[in-house]
Amino acid sequence: MNDEQGNDEHLSKERMILRILRKVLASIVRDATPLPGMLHPLKQSTREDIRDLFGMIAEREAELANEAGISMNERPHYSDQPRNSEVVSLHPPLGGKKPNGH
């Protein structure tokens, strides 16, 4: 195994750890969020620390994606999944005719 391959495996493992950490943290927040009108069980400072941690996770995920050449705007999708957008041509049709027929 060469160094580049080992680095890729390390980055993939780090991305996986960050993803799981984010999911678990989100589940804790969801479980600890009180119903409207009830007191929050977590102190304000703890909630701020959680917000900061989400920010740090997102920042590191973005760095890893950038290093791997992956766009953070890309979302996984199935190959047979319908697309939400459609490609349209902005160029006039070939043949010299204008769209209004003249």
N, C-alpha and C positions, 0 to 999 in steps of 0.2 A: 504494500500500500504506500503510495507516495504522499508527500506532505499536503498537496492540494486536495487529494481525496479525503485525507483525515480532517482537514479544515472544513470541507463541505459537510462531512458527517457531523462534526462538532456544531456547525451553524444550524444544521437541520435539527439536531437534538435540542439546541438552545431555543430555536423557534417553537418546537413542540412543547418544551417546558413552559415558555412564556404563554403559549396559547392555553395550556391547561391551567396555569396560574390565573390567567385572566378569567377563564370560565368559572373556576372555583371561587374566586373573589366575587364575581358577579352573583353567584348563587348565595354566598354568605350575605351579601348586601340585600338581595331579594328576600331571603328568609328573615333578616333582621329588620326589614322596613315595616314600621307599624301601620296599622289601619289609620285612616284620617281621624284626627282628633285625639289620638293616643300619643303618649310620650315616646320619644325615640329611645331605645335601649342603649344606643351607642353615644358616647360623649361627642360633642362637636369637634374636638381635636382629633378623635379617632376617625370621624367621617372625613375630615380634611386630609388626614394621612392616607386614607383609602383612595381619595380623589387623586392625591399626588402619586400614589403607587400605580393607579390606572394610567396616569400620564407617563410615568417612567416606562411602564410596560409597552405602551403604544410607541414611545420614542425609540426604544430598543428594537421593537419589531420593524419599525420603519428603517432603522439603520441596517438591520440584517437583510431586509428586502432589497434595499439599495445595493448592498454588497453583492447580493445574488442576482442583481439585475431584474428584480421583480417589481412591478408597479403596485403600490398599495391600493390603488383604485380598482385593480382587477379583483373580481370575485370568482370563486370556483363555479363551474357550471358543467352540466352533462352535455355531451356532444349532440344528443337528440333534443335538448331543451330548446324551446322556441326563443328567439331573440326578441328583446324589447325594443330594438331599434331596426331601422331599415336604411340601406344605403340608397341615396338618390343622386342622380347625375345633375350637376350644375352647368354642364356644357350644352350648347345647342345641338340638336340632332344633326348628323351628317347628311349631306345631300343638298345643302344650300337653302332649304325652305325654312322660313321663319315659323314659329309656333302658330301664328294666326292665319297661316296658309298663303300669304302674299310673298 
